Amino acid sequence: MVSRSLAAVWHPCTQMKHHETIPLIPLKSGKGIWLYDAQGNRYLDAISSWWTNLFGHTHPSITGAIKTQLDTLEHAMLAGCTHEPVIELSERLGQKTNGQLGHAFYASDGASAVEIALKMSFHYWRNVGKSSKTEFVALENSYHGETLGALSVTDVALFKDTYQSLLKVSHLTLAPDNRHATEQLTEIDIAINAAKNLEEILEIHHDTIAAVILEPLVQCATGMVMHHPEYLKLVRQLCDQYHVHLIADEIAVGCGRTGTFFACEQAGIWPDLLTLSKGISGGYLPLSVCLSSDQIYQSFYHDTFSRGFLHSHSFTGNPLACAAANATLDLFDQLNTLENNKLLGAHLDQAFAWVNADSRFSHLRRCGMILAFDYMNSPPTFSRDIFTHGLEQEILIRPIGNTVYIMPPYVISMDEIDFLSSAIRKCV
């Protein structure tokens, strides 16, 4: 099975040559927080299969909803047609924003949702007669996806060095990073300093800037960099002051991952555009969505076709994926997920307290159901080495550089958290 895969499948975000010495995991099944390979070995899915799987693998409620929908309508184009699952999902997501973001535009993956948000902002300003506003501001060390528009607001050297000539140049602003906090410099001080840097950019360039895009509370793919909610409040104020949009990329941090359903809720603000993917379907089927304010939506509502939003995907609003998403939202209510996650988060703190006692590690941090720490002076092969050792300890982890992180499904138990902590301790 593995040799056939190496010959035929080109794997994502992977140097294929490394698999000459690091075997692929030939997965066969999954149940709850566990994945099982063809030989019957099990692995605790500590990263929710790239942050997507919220309620465990093969959850009966979600699989049942997909099976039921499959007998009714598997797919139909959303241009000129509609169906009950997409209407229900759109209304429920709008309600979760208290009606602030009541219009849902669908795609299949996170990067596509970011592309939609960028294009919506750009096209909005064109529709309202401010066509000079074509630029974007992103945070340093940001990551928003790997399509060309999303890469233009991504600050990862590996990608930028390779694809820079294909990309539109964006402004970069200082990222707030709580790891820089000291007794003299608080997390709020860090937020204020970063916001001042953004204001300097907006003060000069606001006539040409369409939007600021950021991941609220946690910059995930560049090392689980966490910031104080005060930063979001300040950015919202600046965007209002200088008349630019705020795009909240909640693809990784939304759907309860940071402790509230939307990360923005912890700052008491709403963006103009918000993107979701990954966990929105429980991790079962590809689905993403860009939620829009009514002001943006109304700028496209016109008799002229060119004033409409010129974007489409063949599988936009797929009924099976929407059915999975509705079943996922049901589980949030049925399992009292957000409250239960508070208990799980507190237990994560207890289980990983050993990190603070080891001088090799620094900056143990947690935001909701995301926990991370940094391994100081780690070798270049650290990430691959820990991944390999993790498999020996029956866990699936994938460090980012020297940052070890876990982002487990919400159905993990206290005992399984203890098992995971012990396994990671053995790995490092």
C-alpha atoms as one frame of an Amber mdcrd trajectory, in Angstrom:
protein
   0.000   0.000   0.000   2.763   2.454   0.926   4.884   1.778  -2.151   1.864
   2.277  -4.406   1.096   5.557  -2.653   4.648   6.831  -3.141   4.390   6.074
  -6.832   0.981   7.642  -7.430   0.068  10.215  -4.766   1.825  13.571  -4.513
   1.238  14.548  -0.887   0.548  18.126   0.329   3.128  20.311   2.055   5.595
  17.447   1.783   9.080  16.858   0.430   8.340  13.494  -1.136  11.961  12.377
  -0.986  11.777  12.355   2.827   9.389   9.413   2.582  12.238   7.242   1.398
  13.163   7.052   5.089   9.950   8.167   6.826   7.145   5.732   5.976   3.670
   7.014   5.217   0.964   5.909   7.649  -1.384   3.567   5.764  -4.591   4.585
   7.547  -7.553   2.256   7.344 -10.148   3.542   9.805 -10.944   6.009  12.546
 -13.108   6.020  15.660 -13.425   8.867  18.102 -10.057  10.516  18.644  -8.178
   7.465  17.302  -6.901   6.573  13.838  -6.003   2.991  12.917  -3.577   1.786
  10.272  -3.705  -1.304   8.089  -1.735  -3.301  10.682  -4.137  -2.404  13.484
  -1.840   0.126  15.180  -3.634   3.105  16.716  -2.705   6.797  16.855  -4.328
   9.498  18.982  -5.215  12.282  16.548  -3.705  15.118  18.593  -4.021  17.651
  15.756  -7.582  16.838  14.666  -6.330  15.847  11.209  -5.006  19.320  10.367
  -7.406  21.045  12.781 -10.598  19.859  11.099 -12.046  17.023  13.162 -14.044
  18.477  16.053 -16.127  15.585  17.374 -14.042  12.554  16.530 -13.866  10.273
  13.543 -17.014   8.491  12.303 -19.287  10.240  14.781 -22.715   8.600  14.325
 -24.633  11.905  14.252 -22.542  13.433  11.484 -22.178  10.270   9.420 -25.898
   9.649   9.830 -26.750  13.143   8.572 -24.558  12.635   5.515 -26.141   9.242
   4.761 -29.645  10.662   5.079 -28.815  13.573   2.793 -27.202  11.208   0.284
 -30.567   9.503  -0.244 -32.208  12.862  -1.002 -29.855  15.180  -2.914 -26.123
  14.696  -3.277 -25.347  17.866  -5.230 -26.867  20.586  -7.373 -25.399  23.851
  -8.542 -26.130  26.823  -6.312 -26.346  29.252  -9.234 -30.075  29.649  -9.846
 -30.936  26.845  -7.396 -31.077  26.436  -3.638 -31.774  23.685  -1.115 -32.732
  23.230   2.514 -29.310  22.285   4.005 -27.575  25.422   2.700 -30.444  27.689
   3.766 -30.507  26.205   7.254 -26.730  26.454   7.653 -26.618  30.054   6.425
 -29.368  31.155   8.788 -27.759  29.401  11.746 -24.343  30.941  11.111 -25.901
  34.378  10.751 -27.711  33.913  14.050 -24.431  32.996  15.743 -23.109  36.422
  14.756 -26.202  38.080  16.233 -27.154  39.059  12.710 -23.992  41.085  12.170
 -22.774  38.810   9.374 -25.967  37.547   7.812 -24.874  36.654   4.276 -22.979
  33.425   3.511 -20.966  32.737   0.349 -19.641  29.176   0.095 -16.572  27.432
  -1.293 -14.754  24.176  -0.585 -11.554  25.091   1.298 -10.067  27.750   3.502
  -7.822  29.395   0.928 -10.796  29.788  -1.404 -12.777  31.469   1.370  -9.907
  33.911   1.864  -9.855  34.593  -1.884 -13.588  35.349  -1.670 -13.100  37.761
   1.227 -10.285  39.617  -0.529 -12.274  39.880  -3.762 -15.432  40.964  -1.932
 -13.577  43.776  -0.189 -11.860  44.905  -3.386 -15.105  44.749  -5.391 -17.094
  46.535  -2.666 -14.840  49.587  -2.869 -15.127  49.513  -6.655 -18.918  49.367
  -6.408 -19.070  52.372  -4.087 -16.799  54.499  -6.260 -13.494  54.088  -4.401
 -11.620  51.960  -6.922  -8.226  53.126  -5.647  -8.642  50.887  -2.577  -6.984
  47.742  -3.922  -4.327  46.891  -1.322  -4.334  44.751   1.815  -2.605  44.722
   5.182  -1.566  41.455   6.825   0.290  40.648  10.016   3.929  39.661  10.003
   4.263  35.860  10.088   0.691  35.526   8.885  -0.687  32.522   7.014  -3.962
  32.590   5.091  -3.623  29.845   2.480  -1.672  28.857  -0.586  -3.662  30.059
  -3.576  -2.232  33.210  -5.140  -4.510  35.750  -3.491  -4.176  34.079  -0.097
  -0.400  33.816  -0.507  -0.285  37.557  -1.173  -1.372  38.128   2.435   0.772
  35.296   3.817   4.151  36.076   5.360   5.973  32.752   5.296   9.487  33.013
   3.851   9.410  29.569   2.242   6.350  30.459   0.169   7.288  34.080  -0.499
  10.784  33.209  -1.740   9.369  30.657  -4.156   6.256  32.377  -5.504   6.899
  36.091  -4.944   6.902  36.994  -8.646   3.325  35.678  -8.937   1.955  37.615
  -5.981   0.423  41.016  -5.351   2.478  42.928  -2.768   0.727  43.625   0.539
   1.563  45.800   3.531   2.877  43.957   6.598   2.197  45.195  10.111   3.763
  44.182  13.418   2.190  41.034  14.844   1.329  41.035  18.550   3.093  38.078
  20.179   2.414  37.341  23.834   5.730  35.494  24.057   7.418  38.907  24.239
   5.647  39.765  27.502   7.783  40.584  30.553   7.134  42.016  33.995   7.532
  45.463  32.436   5.738  44.715  29.136   2.237  43.241  29.481   0.212  41.457
  26.831  -1.966  44.572  26.533   1.156  46.698  26.025   2.159  44.362  23.200
  -1.301  44.726  21.659  -1.159  48.532  21.883   2.311  48.685  20.316   1.257
  46.462  17.435  -1.882  48.538  16.879   0.227  51.711  16.751   2.273  50.157
  13.966  -0.903  49.380  12.044  -2.135  52.932  12.546   1.068  54.302  11.014
   0.365  52.260   7.881  -3.312  53.179   7.686  -2.638  56.863   8.285  -0.443
  57.003   5.194  -2.095  54.462   2.898  -5.789  54.296   3.871  -6.865  55.742
   0.516  -5.435  52.672  -1.248  -6.064  49.979   1.383  -9.180  47.838   1.048
  -8.870  45.658   4.155  -6.821  44.377   7.053  -6.794  40.577   7.344  -5.805
  38.666  10.473  -6.334  35.470  12.441  -8.050  36.485  15.692  -6.247  35.469
  18.919  -3.919  32.835  17.386  -1.658  32.905  14.336  -1.761  29.168  13.886
   0.408  27.966  11.012   3.416  30.075  11.966   3.798  28.667  15.465   0.565
  29.144  17.414   1.417  32.775  18.170  -1.196  34.116  20.589  -2.290  37.684
  21.295  -4.606  39.519  23.682  -8.218  40.272  22.610  -7.466  43.964  23.159
  -5.590  43.918  19.865  -8.778  43.011  17.993 -10.640  45.873  19.651  -7.961
  48.335  18.616  -7.820  47.022  15.044 -11.607  47.298  14.745 -11.423  50.918
  15.906  -8.663  51.706  13.421 -10.511  50.077  10.540 -13.581  52.167  11.349
 -11.520  55.334  11.697  -9.695  54.931   8.395 -12.566  53.342   6.438 -11.020
  49.961   5.619 -12.561  46.526   6.049 -11.582  44.054   8.742 -11.363  40.451
   7.535 -11.262  37.845  10.306  -9.745  34.586   9.100 -11.326  32.123  11.535
 -10.647  29.061   9.397  -8.462  27.521  12.110  -9.554  29.480  15.200 -13.326
  29.452  14.662 -15.905  26.809  15.530 -15.083  26.860  19.234 -11.358  26.267
  18.974 -10.339  29.315  21.049 -13.102  28.933  23.666 -15.949  30.843  22.010
 -17.623  29.806  18.781 -16.043  32.759  16.977 -12.707  34.003  18.297 -13.811
  37.600  17.662 -16.460  37.246  20.354 -13.768  37.426  23.045 -12.989  40.979
  21.967 -16.631  41.981  21.697 -16.228  42.985  18.043 -17.383  41.775  14.644
 -15.409  42.028  11.406 -16.823  43.057   8.046 -15.987  39.658   6.562 -15.312
  36.376   8.363 -14.043  33.124   6.883 -14.689  29.619   8.221 -13.615  26.177
   7.047 -11.858  23.169   8.631 -14.139  22.391  11.593 -17.348  23.795  10.102
 -18.246  20.391   8.651 -16.799  18.548  11.639 -13.863  17.600   9.414 -15.960
  15.258   7.284 -16.340  16.991   3.919 -14.705  19.990   2.211 -16.617  23.169
   3.001 -15.775  26.817   3.574 -17.786  29.995   3.895 -17.261  33.745   3.872
 -19.757  35.588   6.066 -20.471  39.173   5.069 -21.999  42.236   6.664 -25.183
  43.628   5.150 -23.393  46.800   4.096 -21.035  44.821   1.880 -23.850  42.622
   0.563 -26.018  45.605  -0.372 -23.229  47.143  -2.474 -23.524  44.161  -4.843
 -27.349  44.138  -4.921 -28.060  45.867  -8.242 -29.708  45.491 -11.644 -26.301
  45.513 -13.372 -24.630  42.088 -13.576 -21.108  43.512 -13.302 -22.050  44.924
  -9.894 -22.710  41.367  -8.688 -20.017  39.297  -7.006 -18.136  37.610  -9.847
 -17.044  34.372  -8.224 -18.151  30.741  -8.331 -17.184  27.182  -7.419 -18.755
  24.048  -8.885 -19.418  22.554  -5.458 -20.508  25.763  -3.721 -22.906  24.937
  -0.881 -22.777  21.187  -1.505 -25.793  19.587   0.258 -23.778  16.732   1.779
 -21.210  19.113   3.263 -23.940  21.443   4.525 -25.740  18.489   6.133 -22.492
  17.583   7.906 -22.106  21.194   9.058 -25.657  21.345  10.407 -25.079  18.097
  12.301 -21.859  19.574  13.691 -23.709  22.663  14.938 -26.285  20.359  16.543
 -23.519  18.649  18.524 -22.328  21.960  19.932 -25.733  22.319  21.578 -26.361
  18.672  22.453 -22.956  18.148  24.096 -22.707  21.611  25.698 -19.373  21.754
  23.917 -18.137  25.224  24.747 -18.701  24.760  28.483 -17.193  21.281  28.469
 -14.145  22.586  26.614 -13.451  24.931  29.523 -13.014  21.865  31.747 -10.866
  20.124  29.147  -8.741  23.255  28.751  -8.122  23.466  32.473  -7.064  19.817
  32.478  -4.682  20.484  29.584  -2.970  23.077  31.765  -2.584  20.557  34.576
  -1.440  17.715  32.341   1.262  19.790  30.641   2.529  21.616  33.734   5.743
  19.581  33.416   6.755  21.765  30.450   7.372  24.759  32.735   9.712  22.713
  34.898  12.068  21.832  32.022  14.582  24.478  30.935  14.643  23.109  27.385
  11.129  24.421  26.804   9.618  27.885  26.892   6.359  29.764  26.482   3.816
  27.137  27.430   0.576  28.733  26.269  -3.050  27.852  25.713  -6.037  29.466
  24.085  -9.179  27.355  24.393  -8.411  23.943  22.916  -5.042  24.972  21.479
  -1.948  24.273  23.585   1.630  24.912  22.500   5.183  25.302  23.749   8.558
  25.954  22.129  11.605  23.681  22.200  14.686  25.884  22.534  17.774  25.213
  20.381  16.046  22.423  18.503  17.850  20.738  15.564  16.680  21.364  11.966
  15.070  17.916  11.818  13.146  18.422  15.068   9.658  18.468  13.529  10.165
  15.258  11.557  11.901  13.550  14.476   9.034  14.284  16.887   6.482  13.177
  14.309   8.290   9.832  13.975   8.739   9.351  17.722   5.093  10.256  18.212
   3.980   7.323  16.098   6.014   5.038  18.355   4.066   6.472  21.311   0.690
   6.035  19.545   0.111   9.722  18.877  -0.164  11.766  15.688   1.509  15.162
  16.160   3.114  17.491  13.622   5.230  20.274  15.186   5.632  23.623  13.407
   9.346  24.341  13.400  10.371  24.194  17.068   6.791  24.608  18.312   5.075
  21.539  19.697   1.316  21.993  19.709  -1.814  19.972  20.218  -5.280  20.753
  18.911  -7.301  17.640  19.776 -10.938  16.811  18.979 -13.413  18.121  21.543
 -14.449  14.585  22.520 -11.072  13.790  24.074 -11.364  12.567  27.672  -9.353
  13.596  30.730  -7.592  10.217  30.718  -6.742  10.597  27.036  -5.289  14.046
  27.734  -3.069  12.468  30.385  -2.023   9.757  27.907  -1.228  12.413  25.302
   0.819  14.465  27.752   2.822  11.438  28.845   3.460  10.412  25.225   4.687
  13.873  24.205   6.933  14.014  27.241   8.531  10.758  26.151   8.947  12.064
  22.604  10.787  15.225  23.584
